[in-house]
Amino acid sequence: MKKVLVISYYWPPSGGPGVQRVLKFCKYLPEFGWEPIVLTVKNGEFPSLDESLIIEAKSIRVHYAGAISPYELFKVFSKSKRIQTHQLSAQTNEPIFNRFARWVRYNMVVPDGRIGWYPGAVRLGLNILESEDIDLIFSSGPPHTSHLIARKLSKNSGLKWTADFRDPWTDRFYYVEAPRNRLIRWFDKILEKKVLSKADQITVVSPGFFNQLDSRAPIKDKSKILFNGFDEEDFKEMPFPKKGNENIVISHIGSLSRSQNPILLFKAILSYCGEFSKNGIRLRLIGSVHPEIKDTINKFKLDHLVEFIEYLPHADAIKHMMESDALLIVIPELPGNNGIIPGKLYEYLRSGSQIILIGNDNCDAADIVRSVGGFCINQNRPYLDIAKITSIKTPREKSKLDQYSRRYQTEILSEIFSNCVNA
């Protein structure tokens, strides 16, 4: 069996979508002739924790490299126990130290806030390459510091390297919300172009993101679209969902940033409640929600209909997906959003619940939602009929879903690996 060194900052007990992609690849790679050996961070700063994922990762060999974290320094100076590393959008009336920390994050730290992991990861990576018969290097970002580590290890060892992009690099949406200074943008683009040029193979999660990266450096001849997906095993233990809730339940799982404020939905809920006073509706927002969205909810006087739930373990999140009447996807209202396909979308598909996408109705995510009978509504549309949408049940064709299974996507990745080392 061939061996691949997998470089990823996010690894259990980290939670969230970033860890799911790499963890599931590592889970299924041995079925296709590849043994993953993971290089990750020791005591990393993660947006959320999910201890349940440790069980799934227990059979995988993992090496932990120490890191110098700027967030630890921020906590010392701010006397805060926790800095919200995932809260990258500014908010009204936030403490001056938070504004300063965000400015430092955007204008003093390149390529990202995980650069302090680079020295330790390179040293440990070189030791792994000396002690293990590694055939290939695989890095997944963000954080794109992972790619810089892989580039250094590939250069020193002569091993082929595949770089996986879950998100763009210099075109990430929060850089639109908070532009950086020109010098930092210029330097970051140089790093991005070097990684794109030097990687032997590149995988990207959507056609839109591929186009963005290809505009930075030509990657067409060495790249592949490798979607996120769902793991069938995550659903097999779930009881058959009993719909027919007393209220219509619409859920959103994951974080909602300032640019994902679903005002159209809030207006539709107000209209629905006015027309169907005897029938209730419940909006569940599971995960972090930007304060400005909470302010909008209060402005519309919907707070009694909205349930805020903190981050949940992965299995519990899937249970909520299956029990909901409809699941919400909100595409950020920002330039370059065509390639955004939230990782949770594929689990939404498998859950069997209705899907409502609000935002760019011409994006890659909208194409997938429409292909399975979901609804895509432009944020600027004047009206959304919740009663009509939640009453329509569209059966999902298994043949359309199979292409988005984690196992199938890993099989494609194994072929990319083989082609890369044999080239």
N, C-alpha and C positions, 0 to 999 in steps of 0.2 A: 504494500500500500504506500502510495506517495504521501509526503508530508507538506503541509502548507502552514506557514507562519501567518497567523491572523492578527493584525494590529487594529485594535479598537479601544477607544477610551471607555465607551459604554459597555459594561458587562455586569451581570448580577453581582451585588444586589441592586444595581441601578434599575429603575423602572422606565417606562415611557417607550415611544415608538423606535427610538434609535437603537436600543438594545435588542429589540425583537428581531430585526432583520439579520443581524450578525449571529445571534443565538440560534435562530432556526437554520441558518446556513450550516453552522457547526454541528447541529443536531443531525442533519441529513447527509452531510458530505461523506461520512464513512460508507454509506450505502453505495456510493459511486466511486469508491477507490481512493478517497483522500482523507487522511487523518489531520484534523485541525489542531494546531498548538497555538494557544492564544497568548498574546502579549497585551496586557492592559495596565491600568493605573492602580496603585495601592491607595486606598482611602480617598477615592475621587470625590469631587464636588458634583453631585447629581441633582437634577431638578426634582426627582422623586425616587423613592425606594420601593422595591417589590421583592421582599424576602422569598416569596413563593417561587421565584424563578431560579433560585439557587439549586433547588432539587433537579430542575431540568438540565442544569449545567454541570452536575456533579461528576459525570463520566468524562468530561473534557479536560485535558491538561491545560493549566493556566499558569502564567508567570506574571508577577506583579512588580511594576517599576514605580519607585517613589517619584513624587512631583513637588515642585514649589508652586503653591497656588496663590495667585494674587487675591483670591477671595478670602483666604485666611488672613492676609494682611489687612484687607478692608474690614474684616470682623474685629480685628484688634483695635484699629483706629476708631471705628464707629461704635465699639462696645456692644455690637449686636451679636446674638447667638447664631443668626442665620441670615445670609445674604441671598436674596432670590436670584440665583444665577440665570434662571429661565425668563425673568421679567425684563425683557430687553426693550420693551416699548415704554416711552416716558408716560407719566401720569400727572394729573393736576395736583398741585399742593404737596408734592412728595418732598421728603427731607433733602436739604441741600447736599448732604453727603452722598445720597443715592444718585443725585444728578451728577456729582463729581465722579463717582465710581463708574457711571455709564460713559461719561466723557473719556475717562482713562481707558475703559474697555474698547471704545471705538477708535481712539486716536493715539494710544500709546502701546497697545498690545497687538502684535501681528504674528500669525494670521488670526489668532483667537485667544481667549482667556485660558486655554490649556497649554500654551507654549512652555510653561514651566515643567511639563511632563517630558519634553523633548530630550534633555541630556540623560536622564535616568533611563528612559526607554531605549535610546540608542545604545548605551552601555550594556544593558541587559540583553537587548536584541543581538548584539555582536556575540555575547556569551552563548546565547541559544544557538546561533548559527555555527559556532565552533563545536558544540556538544551534540547537536542533532543533525541528522542527514536531511536537511530541508531542501525541497525541490522548487518551492515557489513562495513568494511573499504576496500577501493580500492585505490591503489597508482599506478601511471604511471611514468616511467622514461625512458630515462634521462630527467632531472638530477636525479641521483640515490639518492640524498639527500631526494627525495620524499619517497623512500622506508625506509630510516632510520627513518623518521618522523612517517610513518605508523607502523613500528615495535615497536617504543616506545609507540604509542597510543594503539596498540593491546595488548602489554604487560601490560599496566596500567589498561586497561578496561576489558580484557578477551575476547574481540570481535574477531571473525574470520577476516582474512585478505587475500585479493587477490592482488598479485603483478603483474603488467603488464610491460613487457620489450619490448620497441620499438627498442632498440639497445642493444648490449652486454654491459658489465660493464668494466671489466679489459682488455677485448680483443678489445676495440674500435680502429678503424683503425688509428686514429691520434697518438695513443701511439706507433704504429709501426714507424710512420714518425719521432717521437721525443720520444725516450725511456726515461722512468723515472728511478730514482735511485732505488736500490734494496730494501731499507727499506720502501719506499713509496709503491712500488709494493706489498711487503709482507703485509703491513698493509691494503691496499685496498682489497687484496684478502681475508683477514680475514673478513672484513665488507661484502664483496660480499657473502661469504659462509654462514655467519650468516643470511643474508636476505633470501637466497635461502633455508636454512634449516628451518627457522622459519615461513615463509609464508605458509598459509594453502592451497592456490591454486596459481598457476603461469600461466600467459598467455604470449605467445611469438609470434612475428610477422612472423617467418619463421622457417622451419625445420633446416636450418643451424645454426641459432642463438640458437635454442633449444639444438643442439648437443654441442655447445660451453658452454652453461650454465650447461648442464648436466655433462660435464667433470669437473666442479668445485665442484658440489654437486649433488647427485642423486635427480632428480626432475621428473622422468618419471611417477611415480604413482600419481602425483598431478599437472600435467601440461596439457596445451591445446594450440595448434597452433591457433591463432586468427589473421587472416590476417587484413591488412588495407583494404581500399576499396574506393568506390565512392558513393556519395549521389545522387540518381536519381533526387531529387528536385533541385540540383545545375544545372542540365542540362535542365529541362523542360521549363525554361524561355528563353533559348538560341534560337536564330533564326537558321533555318536550314543552316548549313555552305555551302557557295558557294565556292567550290574548283576551280580548273582550274586557279590558280594564274598565273599572267604574268610570274613570276619566280617560280621555284621550291623552296618552303619554307620548310626548316628543322629547327625545334625549339627545344630548351632545356629549360625546366622550372625548376628553383631551383638553388642551389649553385653548383659550380664546384670547387673542391679542387685540390691541386697540383697533387695528384695521379689519377686524372680523366682527364688527358690531352688527348683528342681524336685525336692523331696525324694521325691515319689511316683515319679518316674522312677528315682531312685537305688535305691529299695526294689525296684522292678520288675527292675532289672538284677541286683541281688543274687539275687532269686528265680530269674531266668532262668538265671544261671550255675550255681546249685545244681541245677537240673533238667536242664539241657542242658550238661553239663560238656565234652562233645566239641566243641560249637559255640561259637565266640567271639562277642563283641560289642565294638563300638568306639564310644565317644562322642567326637565331635569338637566342641570349643567354639572357634569361630573369632571372635575379637574380644575386647574387654575383659570380664573376669569379676570380679565383686566378691570380695574376699578371703574373706568369710564363706561363699560358695559353695564356694570351694576348700577351706576348712576342713571343710565338710560332706562333700565327696568323700573327704577323708582319713579322716574319722570312719567312713565306710562302707567304708573300705579298698578304694576303687575307683580309686585313682590310677593303677594299672597298666593300666586299661582306658580312661582318659581322655587324649585328646590335646589340648593347648592350642596354638592357632595364633594368632599375632598378626594384626592387621588385614591383609586381603588386598586387592589391586586388584579392582575390580568384576568383571572378566572371570574372574579366578581364583575368586572367591566363587561365581559362577554355575556354574562347572565343578564345584565341590564339591557344590553343590545337586543337580546332575544325576547325579552319581556315588553319592550317598547312597541308602540303602534307605528312610530316613525322615528327615523334617526336623521340628525341634522349634520350637514357638511357646510362650512362657510369658507369660501375662497377669499383671501385678503383682497381688499380693494386697493391694489397697488400695481404699478407698472411691472411687466414681466411675470404675471401670475399664471400664464398659460400652462406652465409645466407642473404646477402644484397638484400633486395627488396625495392627500393625507394618507398615511399608512393605515389608519383605522378603516378607511373606505372598504378594503377587501374583507375585513371581518364584518363590516356592515352588510356586505353582499351575502356572505355566508349565513348571517343571522336569520334571514328571511323577512326582516322588517322592511317597511316602506322606507325609501331614501328621499330626502329633500335636500337638494344642493342649492344654496343661495350664493350669488356672486357672478363670476364670469361664466356665462352659459356656453362659451365657445372654447373652454379650456379642456385639457386632457382628461381631467376628472369628470367633467360633464359628459364627455363621449362615453366613458365607462358606465356612468349612472344611467344614461339613456339606453344603453345596450341591454340593460336588465330591467327596463320598465320603470325606472325612477323618475323623479321630477327635477328639472333644472330651471331655476327662476333667476333672472337677472335682478340684482339688488335694486336697480332703478325702475323695476316694474311697479305700476301703481297699486296692484292688488294681488293677494295670494289667498286662494280659497282652501282653507285647512280642511273643511268638512269633505270636500270633493277628494282631496289628495289622500286623506287617511282612510277613506272608504274603499279605495281601489286596492285590490290585492293582486299583484302580478307574480305568478309562479316563476321561480328561477330555473332555467335550464342548466342541468348539471354540466353539460358539455361546455357551457360558457364559463362556468366557475372553475373547472379543472385547471385551466391555464393560469389561474391565480393562486394555486396551492403552493405552500412553501416548499413542499417536496419537489414539485415540478420545476420551480424556479431554481432550486439548488441543483437539480440535474443539468439544467442549462449552464449554471455556473461551473460545474465540474467539467463540462465540455470546453468551456472557455479556458479553464486552467490547463487542460490537456493540450489544447491547441497552442497555448502560450508557451509551455515548456518544450513543445516539439517543433516550434517554429524555427 
